[in-house]
Amino acid sequence: MDFEETPSKITTKEFLAVVLAGFGNELAPLTSNNGDEPCPKALLPIVNKPMLDYPLAWLEASGIRDVLLICPAPHRASVLHYINSDSSASSFPSLRIDLQAFDESENLTVGTCQLLRHFAHRIDQDFIIVPCDFIPPPSLPLSRVLNKFRTEATYDGAIATTLFFEQPKPDKTSTPEEWRSGPASTSVVWDEKSGTLLHVDTPDEIDDDPEEMALNMSLLRRYPRSKLSANLQDAHVYVCRRTVLDVLKEKPRFDSIREEFIPWLCTPQYNSRKRSKYGHILNPLHNLPSQRLALEHCTLHTGLPSAYEPQSALSSPMDEVAPTETSSLRVGVVVHRASAGYTARANTLQTYLELNRHFLSQTTYALPIDSESRSLIDPKAQITSDSMVGHTTKVGERTNIKKSVIGKHCVIGKYVRIVGCVILDHCVISDGAKLDGCILGTNTTVGVKSELSKCITQAGYEVGDGENYKNERLDVSDWAAPQHDDDTSTEESDEE
């Protein structure tokens, strides 16, 4: 009797991607609620595509399949609807997205460390943390970061790999002073040859002494040619061993991964006291064979500082690394230079606008391709090739649109002038209005012959006919609250 054998393919889940999507208070008023409807940060569009699409596409291209997506509870319904929609399912067919929500309010945020502790039971393998607002360039594949972690975790027991990027200086004339509230400069020390992150200044250290930096002598002896830079931004992308979560559980006071935990995680590699206390947790003993010897003979491998290097005569017992320890407990770093391609986190209004403008410069005349949408654009409207118009958006006669992104289902009247703007979905721009360098939230209405210059509106805001604003953040409460108070006072006087 013949037996037919069917070979079975075993798929190993190497990494779990943890995508963090918060409220996005730094992008207010764009992320402020539209009445009872939330405006999730993860779904804010960049050139008419939700910003969440960019990191998800980055993950899928690297071969990662399992994603733990964490968002605030009020945003869960909107995010769930999107990831189950036809457009999302067709864009990321191979991703298995596990959406989890956490209780949080806009005024009382939950730190990233607390989130990881809470969802640690869902992370049973090495993992990568990615923010929903990181927009990588084509020149920076995620595999570059993952491969560095794979090699160094196998070779010398590295515990994590981080990603920093160099951001070009913004054009100060492009946005008003009120918009330029980017992250403060952080001093970073790293070894360029081995790609090792050595020190990251914490906010507490900066507050204690902003003029000086304290570095461990054992760090400088092991890496005498370390580099110091204040021009690098943390991408908030971290590839970590699963054991890193076990240490995080023992550090309940840590709230921020970027500002507290990663700076601390750099220290066990050269601090013997922390090595002896946490080394067995970060690198527990196992029976798996080491690939260190094979990698040492690899001609493509540059070599890393060894735990067996002789210590200087000036070394103190507290700085020495025990010769029996084979794990370096290093934190690797990949540095992406600005010259290699523009990248940014859309975590400020300034970078959100700049990212839209950057992608516009990469496109050519992105008008709707379907005949229904094309028929809604008046033949006499002038739309430059560096602009984008969304699906079923109506554009009136003699309207001029330059260097702008217009969302879906908008109504643009006649004789409207729009320059350098980002207009989200379902906005109404009335006849004769002029907009320059603005960002309009969803469902914004601009009255007849109104003029806005470098303004931002909350979803649902209404600009009256003929009104003029410059360098303003227009919040719904600006016009809704006074009206409510007047109505209440009138009702009370009538009752009296």
N, C-alpha and C positions, 0 to 999 in steps of 0.2 A: 504494500500500500504506500502510495506516495503522499508525503505531507508537504504542503506548500507553506513556506515560512515568509511572513511579511515583516520586513525589518521595521522596527519602531524607532522613531526619532525622539530623543530626549532633549527637551529644551531647558536649559538652565537659565534662571532669572538672575542675571549678574548684578544689575542695579535697579533700584526703585527710584523714580524721580518724584521728589516732593516739591510741588509747585505752590507757592504761597501767594494768595491774593487777599489783600487787606481792603480797608475802607477807602484808602487813598485820600486822607484828609489834606495832604500836601497839594492835591489837585483841585481843591475846592475853589470856586463854587461848581465846577464841572461835575464833581462827584456828589454834590448835595442832592437830596431827594427831590423828585418832581412831584410835589404833593405827597401822596402815600406810596408812590412808585420809587424804588431805589434806583440809583444810577451807578452800578458796579464799576469800579475802576478797571477790572479785568476786561470789561466789554467796551471801554472807551475806544473809539476807532482811531487808527493811524492810517491815513489815506484809505478810509472807508473799509478797513479790516480791523476787527477787534484786536487790541494789543496782545491778548492771550494767545492768538494764533501764532505769533512770532516765536515765543519760546516752545510751544507745542511742536511746531514744524522743526525747530532746532533739535528737540529731543528725538523725534521720529527719524530724522535723517541720520542720527548717530546709532540707530538700532535699538534704542530703548523702547520697551513696549508697555511697561507698567507705570502708571502715573497716579500718585495720590495728590489730588487737588483740594486744597484747604481754603475755604472762604468764610466770611462772616455769615451767620445764620440768616440775617435779612436779605442777603444776596443769593441764597441758595437756589430759590425758585428760578430766578433770572438766569443764573449760570447753568443750572441743570437744563433748562429749556434750550439754551444755546448749544451745549455740547451734545444734546440729543437731536438737534435740528439736522435737516438734510445737508446744509452747507458745511457744518462742522464734521458730520460723519463721513462725508465724502472727502474732506480735506485731510483727515487723520484716520484712515481706515484701520491701521494696525495698532493704534493706541488703545489700551484698556484703562479707562479713566475712572478712578474711584473718588467720587466727590464727597467730601466730608465738611461739615459746617461747625463753627464754634460760636459760642455766645459772646458777643462783644457789642459795645455801643461806640458811637463816633467819639464820645467824650472820654470813654474808659477803654483804651486799647489793650490788647493782649500781646505780650512780647513774643518774639519768635522762639525763644528758648522754652517758654511755657507751652507753646503749641507743639513743639517736638516732644516734650515730656508727655503731653496728653495723648498724642497719637503714636507714641513709641511702640505700642503693642501691634500696630499695623505695619511696622518697618522691621522686617526679619532678615534683612540682607544689607550689603553695602548700598549706600544711597547718595543721591545728588540733590542738593537744594537749589532751586531756581526760582527767582521772583517772576511774577507775571508781567512785570514792566521792563524786563531786560530785552533789548532789541539787538541781536547780534548781526554782524555783517557776514556776507558770504565767505569772506576771507578767514573767518574764525569758526571752523567746525568744532562742534562739541567733542568730537573724537580726539582732538588735540589735547584737551584737558583730561579726558578719560584715559587716554593712552599713557599720559605721564603718571597718573595715579596707579594704573595697572603695573607699570614697570617698577616704580619706586616702592609700592607696597610689597611687591614680590622680592625685589632686590635687597632692600635694607630695612623693611618694616616701617615705611612712612605711613602716617595715619590719616592724612587728608591732603587734598590739593585745592588751591583757591585760584580765583581768576580776578585780576586787576586790569583796568584799561586806562589808557591815556586819552583824555578828552581835550580836543582843541579849544582854544579860548573862544568864548562866544563873541559875536559881534554886538558890542554895547549899544549900537544905534538901532538894533533890530527889535528890542523889547524895552519897555520902561523899567525904571528902577524897582517898582513894586513887584515885578515878575522875577527879578533876579534873586531868588531865595534858595539857591542851590546848596548842597551839602558843604559844610566847612572842610577846609583842607585837612587831611590827615597824614601825618608823617609815617612812612613805611620804610622799614629796613629789610633788605633781602640780598641774598647772594645770587648774582646773575649767572655764574658758571653752572652751579648745580640746580638753580631754580628753587631756592629754599626761602620761604618766608620766615623771617627771624623776629621781627618786632613790629607791632602796630600800636601807635599811640591811642590810648583810650581817652574819652572825655574827662574822666576824673584826673588823669595825669596832666592833661592840658590845663585844667582848672587849677591844679596845685601849683604848677610852674610852667607857664606857656613859653618861656624863653629857653628852657633846658630839657634835655632828654636823658633819662637814666638807662644805660645799657649794661648788661651783665658782662663781666670781664671774660668769662668762659666763652661767651658768644663771639667776642672779638678775637679771641685766640684761635678759635676753630675756623672762623670766617674773617680773616684779616682784611679782605678786600670787599667787604660788604658795601652796598650802595644805600644811600638815603635819598628819598624823594617825597615831595609833598604835592606832586602833580598827578598821582595815580588815584583812580576811583575804584572802590570795591564794587565789583559786579554783583555781589551777593550770590555768587555761584560757588558752591562748595561740594566737592566729592569727598565722602567720608567713609571710613570703616564703620560697620554697625556698632563696634565697641565704643565709639565716640558717644553714643547715646547713653551708654551705661555710666560714663563719667559725668555726663550732663545731669543725670538724675542725682548725683552726689553733690551738685553745685546749685542748690535751690535759689540762691541769691541772684544768679545770673538771669537777666531778662532779655537782653539783646544778643543775638549771635554775632552780628558785625562789630558791635562796640565793646562787648565784654568777653564772649566765649572764645572767639577766634584769637584775639590777642592773648588770652590765657593759654589756649591750646598750643601756642608757639613756644611756651616756656619749658615743658618737660624734656625737650630735646637737648637742653644744655643745663638744666637745673636738676642736680642729682636728688635733691629732697623730693621734688615732685615726681621724678622718675621712679623712685623707690615706693612712693605712695600710690601712684596711678599707673605705673608701667605694666603691672600684671593685669590691669583691667583693659588698658588700651591694646596690649599685645599679649593675650593669654597664650599659655603653652599649648601646642597642638602637635600632632604627628604627621602633618603634611610635609612633603619634601620641599626643601628650599631650592630656588633657582638662582641663588646668588652666584655660585661658582660659574654657571653657564653664562650669566650676564657679564661677569667680570672678563670673560674671554670673547665677548661680542665686540666686533670692531666698530659697531654703530653706537655703542654705549660710551658715554663721556666719563663715567665714573662719578662717585659721590663721596663726600667726606665720610670716612669710616669711623665706627665706634671704637676701633682699635688704635686710632692714632695716638702716639705718645703725647702726654700732656706736658706743658711747659713747667719749668721749675718753679714758676711763680704761682702755679695752680694751688688752690686750697682744696682740702678734702671735700668740701661741699660742692665744688665745681667738677670734680672728677667723675668720669663715667666708668662704671664697673666693667672690667674687661670681660666678664661673663655675659654681659648683655649684648645681644646681637641685633636688637631692634633699635633703629635710630629715633623713632617717634617723631620724625620730621613732618613739617607741614610744607608741601610744595607750593609753588606759585607759577602761574602762567601770566605773563605780562603782554597785553595786546597794545601795540603802538598805534597812535592816531594815523600815522602814515600808511598803515596796513589796511585801513578801512574805517569809516566812521561808525562808532557804536555808542550807545548811551542807554541809560535807564530813564524811562518816561515817568520819573517820580517828582518832577517839578513842572510848572506851567511853561517855563522857558524851554526845557528839553522836549516837552511834548510838542510844542510848536516847531522847534527845530527839526525834530524827527519827521514831522509831516512835510516840512519844506525839503528835507534831504531826499525823501522818497519821491517827492514830486519831480525833483531834478533828475531822477533815474527813469522816469516814465516819459512817454511821448503821446500826448493828446489822448488821454484816457476818457473818452466819452462812452456812454452806453452803446452796446453793440446791437441790442434788440430794436426792432423797428418801432415798437410802441413808445419806448423811451425817447428815441431820436425824434419822433413826431412831436414831442412836447417841447422841444427846443426851437425857438423861433429862428428862421433862416437869417434874420437881420441881427441876431445876437452875436457878439464878438467874444469868443472864448479862446484864449491863447493855448499853445501846445503844452505849456507847463502847468496846466490846470487839470482838475478831475471833477467830473460830474456824476453823481450817483444815479441809481436805477429809478425810473419814473419821477424824476425831478423836472419841474416845468421852469423854463427860462423865457422871460418875455422879450419883447421887441426892443432893440437898441441897448440892451444890457451888455455891460463890459465886464468880463471876468478875467483876472490875471493872477497867476501864481497862487491859486487858491484850490482848496478841497471843498466841494459841495456834497453833502450827504445825500441819502436816499429820501424820496418822497417829500422833497422841499418844493416850495413855490417861490420863485424869484420873479418879481414884477418887471414893469417896463422902465427903461432908462435908469437902471440900477448900476452902480459902480462898485465892484468888489475887488480889492487888491490885497494879496498876501494874507488871506484869511483861512480859517478852518471852521466850516459850518456843519454842525452835526445834523442828524436826521430830523425830518418833520419840521423844519424851520420855515417861517414865512417872512420874506423880505419884500416890503411894499414898494410901490412905484417911487422912483426918484431917490431912494435911499443910497447913502454912500458909506462903505465900510472899508477900513484900512487897518490891516494887521490885527484883526480881532479873532477871538474864538467864541463861537456861539453854541451854548448847550442845546440839547434836544428840545424841540417844541418852542424855541425862542421866536417871538414875533417882533419885527421892527417896523415901525409906522412909516407913513408916507413922508418922504423928504427928510427923514432922520439921518443924523451923521454920527458914526461911531469910529473912534480912532484908538487902536491898541486897548480895546476893552474885552472883558470876559463876562459872559452871562451864565447864570444858573439856568438849568432846564426849566422851561415854562415861563421865563421872564418876558415881560411885555414892555417894549420901548414905544412910548407914545408918538403920535405924529409930530414931526418937526423938532423932536428933542435932540440935543447934542451932548455927547459924552466923550471924554478923553482920559486915557489911562485910568479907567475905573473897573472895579470888580462889582458887577451888578448882580446883587442877590435878590431873590424873590421877597425877602423880608423888607427890603428897602421900600417897596411900594405896597406890599400886602399888609404889613403890620399897621402902619398908620391908618390905612383905610378901615381896618378891622376896629381899631380904637375909636375912630370917629363914629362908626356905625353903632358901637356899643354905647358910647356916651349919648348919642341921639336917642337910642331906645330908652335909656335910663331917664332922660329928661322928659320924654313923652309919658313915661309911667308916672312921674312926679306930677 
